[in-house]
Amino acid sequence: MKNDKCSLFPFEREEVLSVQEAIQKYGWSITAFDLPSAWEKSKGGGVKVAVLDTGVDLDHPDLVPNLIPGFNFVNPGSQPWDDNQHGTHVAGIIAAANNEIGMVGVAPEAKIIPVKVLDRSGNGSLANVAKGIRWAVDEGGADMICMSLGSPNQVQEVRNAIQYALSKKVVCFVAAGNAGLTKEVYYPANYPETIAIGSIDENLSRSHFSNTGDNLDFMAPGGKILSTVPDNWYAVLSGTSMAAPFATGVAALLLSYVKQKGIGMKLESNEDYIKAFKEHTVPVSNEDLKNKNFYQGFGVIEPKRLFESLG
């Protein structure tokens, strides 16, 4: 397969904390968007999120309550342990447990399916990404997929897998990439069948590293995000890799609420989630440009507004 390579996007590391140092705290992304108010309606229970990444720290105390079996495509037959740290950080942003230690994920009762498709260096084949997507749908029972990885190159096999996932009502949230001002977001985020997520910082400004392009859908917190890393530690990292799991977590909260309440909202495609989110966004604070959608998509996902609208 031509150009069959993908990798993590370069990310910025700010700080590392031990479990003892990280007595449970809310990161700025949790407080700025008042996630505790959303948790009064939904904590993500009953939703399974497949994280296609470098694996997960399978015995991290903040993740163990929400981990379910996954798969290792890098070393089949081995458990999907994280030998990098990236996948564990992504998983924590989505669903670290609210258990009085460390930090709390956006959807603290959602379940994580770790699917290892990247090696210790953060590199992997897009063929394995395609296999991972199909496995998450057929074997993992995923309700949605988070991919904080990518490449400037298109690979039809990956797009086919994403389209297959959509045919099974499984939506893919994908990081836009960390190359800064660009003509387009990276693949697979650039496929119209995905939901492409860019990054904002604490000032709700577009992060300097966040890719831009016509297929960018939303912005979410990705600058200086506290989350889990191996072995039983925590770190503050920055990147669109951190923004995509925030958006995925909000989607998990929404899907859980819809399932539990039995309301008539349809959440079966990327268009369904885009429709639900875009009605309750806020603009980034640093883009006064004619083509705002190119730089921020439909805007910043705002979970508080979203859940207030649900009554």
C-alpha positions in Angstrom: 0.0 0.0 0.0 1.5 3.3 -1.1 2.3 5.8 1.7 1.0 3.3 4.3 2.5 5.1 7.3 1.0 7.1 10.1 2.2 8.5 13.4 1.4 10.5 16.4 1.4 14.2 15.9 4.3 16.0 17.6 3.1 17.1 21.0 4.3 19.4 23.8 5.1 18.1 27.3 4.7 20.6 30.1 4.8 18.7 33.4 4.9 15.2 34.9 3.2 14.3 38.2 3.1 11.2 40.4 -0.1 9.8 41.8 0.8 11.3 45.2 1.3 14.7 43.7 -1.9 14.5 41.7 -4.5 14.4 44.4 -7.6 14.6 42.3 -7.9 17.9 40.5 -9.9 19.2 37.6 -7.9 20.4 34.6 -8.7 23.8 33.1 -10.7 22.1 30.3 -13.1 20.5 32.9 -13.6 23.7 34.8 -13.8 26.2 31.9 -16.6 24.2 30.3 -18.3 23.3 33.6 -18.3 19.6 33.0 -19.7 19.0 36.5 -22.9 20.5 35.4 -23.1 18.1 32.5 -22.3 15.2 34.8 -25.6 15.9 36.6 -27.3 14.6 33.5 -24.8 12.1 32.1 -21.4 10.6 33.0 -21.0 8.5 30.0 -22.3 5.2 31.4 -23.2 2.5 28.9 -20.9 3.9 26.1 -17.9 2.1 24.8 -15.1 4.2 23.2 -12.3 2.5 21.2 -9.0 4.4 21.4 -6.7 3.6 18.5 -3.3 4.7 19.6 -0.2 3.4 21.4 -2.2 1.3 23.8 -3.1 2.1 27.4 -1.5 1.6 30.8 -3.7 -1.3 31.8 -3.2 -1.0 35.5 -3.4 2.7 35.9 -5.6 3.3 39.0 -7.5 6.2 37.3 -8.3 4.0 34.2 -8.8 0.4 35.6 -12.5 1.0 36.5 -13.3 1.9 32.9 -11.1 -0.4 30.9 -12.5 -3.3 28.9 -10.5 -5.8 26.7 -8.9 -4.5 23.6 -6.4 -5.7 21.0 -2.8 -5.2 20.0 -2.2 -5.0 16.2 1.5 -4.1 16.7 2.3 -7.4 18.6 -0.7 -9.7 18.1 -1.0 -12.1 21.0 0.2 -9.5 23.5 -2.0 -7.2 25.6 -2.3 -3.6 24.3 0.1 -2.0 26.8 1.2 1.5 26.2 5.0 1.7 25.7 4.8 5.3 24.7 2.4 7.3 26.9 0.3 9.0 24.3 -2.6 6.4 24.3 -2.8 6.5 28.0 -3.1 10.3 28.0 -5.8 10.2 25.4 -7.8 7.5 27.3 -7.6 9.5 30.5 -9.0 12.6 28.9 -12.0 10.6 27.7 -12.7 8.5 30.8 -10.5 8.7 33.8 -12.6 7.7 36.8 -14.0 10.2 39.3 -12.3 8.4 42.2 -10.6 11.0 44.3 -7.2 10.5 42.8 -5.4 12.1 39.8 -7.8 13.7 37.4 -11.2 13.2 36.0 -12.1 12.4 32.3 -14.8 14.2 30.4 -17.0 11.0 30.5 -15.9 9.4 33.8 -18.2 6.4 33.5 -17.6 5.6 29.8 -15.6 2.4 28.9 -12.4 2.5 27.0 -11.4 -0.2 24.5 -7.6 0.1 24.0 -6.6 -0.8 20.4 -2.9 -0.6 19.9 -2.0 0.4 16.3 1.2 2.4 17.0 4.5 1.3 18.4 6.7 2.7 21.2 7.9 5.5 18.9 4.4 6.5 18.0 4.6 5.1 14.5 2.5 2.5 12.7 0.9 1.4 9.4 -2.3 2.8 8.2 -3.2 -0.8 7.3 -3.2 -1.6 11.0 -5.4 1.5 11.6 -7.9 0.2 9.1 -7.8 -3.2 10.8 -8.2 -1.6 14.2 -11.3 0.3 13.1 -13.0 -2.8 11.8 -12.0 -4.8 14.9 -13.4 -2.0 17.2 -16.7 -2.2 15.4 -17.0 -6.0 14.9 -15.2 -7.4 18.0 -14.9 -4.6 20.4 -18.5 -3.4 20.3 -17.5 0.2 20.2 -20.1 3.0 20.1 -17.5 5.5 18.8 -13.8 5.6 17.9 -11.1 8.2 18.9 -8.0 8.5 16.7 -5.3 11.0 17.7 -3.0 10.0 14.8 -2.6 10.8 11.1 -0.7 11.4 8.0 -0.7 14.0 5.1 -1.5 11.0 2.8 -4.7 9.5 1.8 -5.1 5.7 2.1 -8.4 4.3 0.6 -8.3 1.3 2.9 -8.6 3.5 5.9 -11.4 5.5 4.4 -13.2 2.2 3.5 -12.9 1.1 7.2 -14.3 4.5 8.4 -17.2 4.1 6.0 -17.8 0.6 7.2 -17.8 1.9 10.8 -20.4 4.5 9.8 -22.5 1.8 8.2 -22.6 0.2 11.7 -23.5 3.6 13.3 -19.9 4.0 14.8 -18.5 7.5 14.4 -14.8 8.4 14.3 -13.4 11.5 16.1 -10.0 12.4 14.7 -7.3 14.9 15.6 -6.7 17.5 12.9 -2.9 17.5 13.2 -0.2 19.8 14.7 1.4 21.4 11.6 -0.1 24.9 12.3 -1.6 27.0 9.6 -2.2 24.5 6.8 -4.2 24.2 3.6 -6.0 21.1 4.9 -6.2 19.0 8.0 -4.4 15.6 8.0 -5.9 12.3 7.2 -8.0 10.5 8.3 -9.4 13.7 9.9 -9.7 15.2 6.4 -12.2 12.5 5.2 -15.7 13.9 5.2 -16.9 10.8 7.0 -15.0 11.7 10.2 -15.3 14.5 12.7 -12.1 16.5 12.6 -11.0 18.3 15.9 -8.6 21.2 16.2 -7.1 22.6 19.5 -7.7 25.7 21.6 -5.8 26.9 24.6 -6.9 28.3 28.0 -7.9 31.6 26.4 -10.2 29.8 23.9 -7.7 30.8 21.2 -6.8 28.5 18.3 -3.6 26.8 19.4 -0.6 27.8 17.3 0.0 24.2 16.3 -3.5 23.3 15.3 -4.0 22.4 11.6 -6.5 24.4 9.5 -8.6 23.5 6.5 -12.1 23.2 5.0 -12.8 19.8 6.6 -12.1 21.0 10.1 -15.3 20.5 12.1 -14.8 21.7 15.7 -12.3 23.0 18.2 -11.8 21.6 21.7 -9.3 22.0 24.6 -5.9 20.7 23.6 -3.4 23.1 25.2 -1.8 22.1 28.5 -4.1 19.2 29.3 -3.6 17.1 32.4 -4.1 13.4 32.0 -2.9 9.9 32.8 0.5 8.4 31.6 2.4 5.2 32.4 3.3 4.0 35.0 0.6 5.3 37.3 1.7 8.9 36.6 0.2 12.1 35.1 1.4 14.6 32.6 0.4 17.9 31.1 0.6 17.6 27.3 -0.5 19.8 24.4 -1.8 18.9 20.9 -4.8 18.2 18.8 -4.3 14.7 20.1 -5.6 16.1 23.4 -8.5 17.9 21.8 -10.0 14.9 19.9 -10.6 12.9 23.1 -12.3 15.9 24.7 -14.7 16.0 21.8 -15.1 12.2 22.0 -15.9 12.4 25.7 -18.6 15.0 25.1 -20.1 12.7 22.5 -20.0 9.8 25.0 -21.9 12.0 27.5 -24.5 12.9 24.9 -25.0 9.3 23.6 -25.3 8.0 27.2 -27.9 10.6 28.0 -29.9 9.8 24.8 -29.7 6.1 25.6 -30.8 6.5 29.2 -33.5 9.0 28.6 -34.9 7.4 25.5 -35.3 10.8 23.8 -35.7 10.9 20.1 -32.3 12.4 19.2 -30.7 10.5 16.4 -27.0 9.8 16.9 -26.1 7.4 14.2 -23.7 9.3 11.9 -21.1 12.0 11.9 -23.7 14.4 10.5 -25.9 13.7 13.6 -23.2 14.6 16.0 -22.2 17.7 14.0 -25.8 18.9 14.0 -26.1 18.4 17.8 -22.8 20.1 18.6 -22.8 23.0 16.1 -26.0 24.5 17.6 -24.2 25.1 20.9 -20.7 26.2 20.0 -18.8 29.4 20.8 -16.2 31.0 18.5 -12.5 30.9 19.1 -11.2 34.2 20.4 -8.3 34.9 18.1 -9.6 34.5 14.5 -11.1 37.7 13.0 -11.0 36.4 9.5 -13.4 36.2 6.6 -13.2 32.4 6.3 -13.6 31.5 9.9 -14.7 28.0 9.2 -11.3 27.3 7.7 -9.7 28.1 11.0 -12.2 26.8 13.5 -14.8 24.7 11.8 -18.2 25.3 13.4 -16.5 26.6 16.5 -15.6 25.4 20.0 -17.7 22.5 21.4 -19.6 23.8 24.5 -20.9 20.9 26.6 -22.6 23.1 29.1 -24.8 24.8 26.5 -25.4 21.4 24.9 -26.8 19.9 28.0 -28.7 22.9 29.1 -30.6 22.6 25.8 -31.6 19.1 26.6 -33.7 20.4 29.6 
